Amino acid sequence: LREARQFNPREFRVVASPQVVELLLDEESPHLAGLSDFIGKPISLQTEAAMGQEQYDIVLL
């Protein structure tokens, strides 16, 4: 949230393994939508097959 205030991105992109993205789109989708509403910015997801389940990046766009 500090980054959102400091840089004021148009959106956030979560880059993660396909398994993590699938989980975020399925079981965790209500929480992801709530977070997007809370920060007032869209959150997009991108898969990266080379990443492990414990790895992720958040890109400010």
C-alpha positions as YAML, in Angstrom:
chain: A
units: angstrom
residues:
- id: 1
  name: LEU
  ca: [0.00, 0.00, 0.00]
- id: 2
  name: ARG
  ca: [2.91, 2.35, 0.60]
- id: 3
  name: GLU
  ca: [3.98, 1.81, -3.00]
- id: 4
  name: ALA
  ca: [0.49, 2.60, -4.23]
- id: 5
  name: ARG
  ca: [0.59, 5.96, -2.49]
- id: 6
  name: GLN
  ca: [4.18, 6.74, -3.45]
- id: 7
  name: PHE
  ca: [4.05, 5.83, -7.16]
- id: 8
  name: ASN
  ca: [0.28, 5.93, -7.87]
- id: 9
  name: PRO
  ca: [0.25, 3.07, -10.40]
- id: 10
  name: ARG
  ca: [-2.71, 2.48, -12.72]
- id: 11
  name: GLU
  ca: [-2.79, -1.17, -11.73]
- id: 12
  name: PHE
  ca: [-0.89, -3.93, -9.98]
- id: 13
  name: ARG
  ca: [0.18, -7.14, -11.70]
- id: 14
  name: VAL
  ca: [0.95, -10.28, -9.73]
- id: 15
  name: VAL
  ca: [3.40, -12.55, -11.56]
- id: 16
  name: ALA
  ca: [3.43, -16.06, -10.10]
- id: 17
  name: SER
  ca: [3.51, -19.75, -10.93]
- id: 18
  name: PRO
  ca: [0.52, -21.17, -12.82]
- id: 19
  name: GLN
  ca: [-0.60, -23.04, -9.69]
- id: 20
  name: VAL
  ca: [-0.64, -19.86, -7.60]
- id: 21
  name: VAL
  ca: [-2.47, -17.88, -10.28]
- id: 22
  name: GLU
  ca: [-5.05, -20.66, -10.54]
- id: 23
  name: LEU
  ca: [-5.56, -20.55, -6.77]
- id: 24
  name: LEU
  ca: [-5.97, -16.75, -6.86]
- id: 25
  name: LEU
  ca: [-8.54, -17.03, -9.64]
- id: 26
  name: ASP
  ca: [-10.47, -19.82, -7.94]
- id: 27
  name: GLU
  ca: [-10.49, -20.16, -4.15]
- id: 28
  name: GLU
  ca: [-8.97, -16.78, -3.35]
- id: 29
  name: SER
  ca: [-10.85, -14.68, -5.92]
- id: 30
  name: PRO
  ca: [-13.19, -13.03, -3.36]
- id: 31
  name: HIS
  ca: [-10.16, -11.90, -1.33]
- id: 32
  name: LEU
  ca: [-8.37, -10.63, -4.43]
- id: 33
  name: ALA
  ca: [-11.47, -8.66, -5.45]
- id: 34
  name: GLY
  ca: [-11.73, -7.23, -1.94]
- id: 35
  name: LEU
  ca: [-8.10, -6.14, -2.02]
- id: 36
  name: SER
  ca: [-8.60, -4.49, -5.40]
- id: 37
  name: ASP
  ca: [-11.62, -2.60, -4.05]
- id: 38
  name: PHE
  ca: [-9.69, -1.59, -0.92]
- id: 39
  name: ILE
  ca: [-6.72, -0.15, -2.81]
- id: 40
  name: GLY
  ca: [-8.91, 1.26, -5.59]
- id: 41
  name: LYS
  ca: [-6.76, -0.22, -8.36]
- id: 42
  name: PRO
  ca: [-7.20, -3.23, -10.64]
- id: 43
  name: ILE
  ca: [-5.07, -6.30, -9.99]
- id: 44
  name: SER
  ca: [-4.11, -8.46, -12.95]
- id: 45
  name: LEU
  ca: [-2.46, -11.86, -12.87]
- id: 46
  name: GLN
  ca: [0.28, -13.28, -15.07]
- id: 47
  name: THR
  ca: [1.72, -16.77, -14.99]
- id: 48
  name: GLU
  ca: [5.43, -17.50, -15.10]
- id: 49
  name: ALA
  ca: [6.23, -21.19, -15.40]
- id: 50
  name: ALA
  ca: [9.82, -20.72, -14.17]
- id: 51
  name: MET
  ca: [8.65, -19.49, -10.76]
- id: 52
  name: GLY
  ca: [8.15, -21.81, -7.82]
- id: 53
  name: GLN
  ca: [5.03, -21.70, -5.66]
- id: 54
  name: GLU
  ca: [6.84, -19.60, -3.05]
- id: 55
  name: GLN
  ca: [7.98, -16.98, -5.57]
- id: 56
  name: TYR
  ca: [6.02, -14.03, -6.90]
- id: 57
  name: ASP
  ca: [6.53, -10.49, -8.14]
- id: 58
  name: ILE
  ca: [4.21, -7.52, -7.87]
- id: 59
  name: VAL
  ca: [4.63, -5.13, -10.77]
- id: 60
  name: LEU
  ca: [3.36, -1.55, -10.60]
- id: 61
  name: LEU
  ca: [1.96, -0.45, -13.96]
...
